[in-house]
């Protein structure tokens, strides 16, 4: 995998972004379950996760996106660890494809925050940013995935 993402440092950066996405998804899951707010998400402010969570579009097939984000980022981190530890190109490709789906949906989800919730969720924005940054770091590998 060293040749795929810029050596060991690139691989570690991608894993670090995956872990940051996982931690943000964990924060989102806890915040959604508690529904009380926190220092990062203050109800009634512009950073109001609860207002973002209450959007009808935040539900997919009966599951809230915060409930789907935790297993999603868990899988991404596991695939990244497998890819790094075993030099597994298929695991890396699958992780990138999952993050591509996440990065493609990110602008729409941010639009919903701005337009309808009129608030931001710091955890959600962190997850969107990690997906997009990972794809930027691994853009060459992503191009190769579609060309092979």
Secondary structure, DSSP 8 states (H G I E B T S, - for coil): -TTTTTHHHHHHHHHHHHHHHHHHHHHHHHHHHH-S--SSS-TTSSS-HHHHHT-GGGEETTEEHHHHHHHHHHHHHHHHHHHHHHT-HHHHHHHHHHHHHHHHHHHHHHHHIIIII-S--HHHHHHHHHHHHHHHHTHHHHHHHHH-
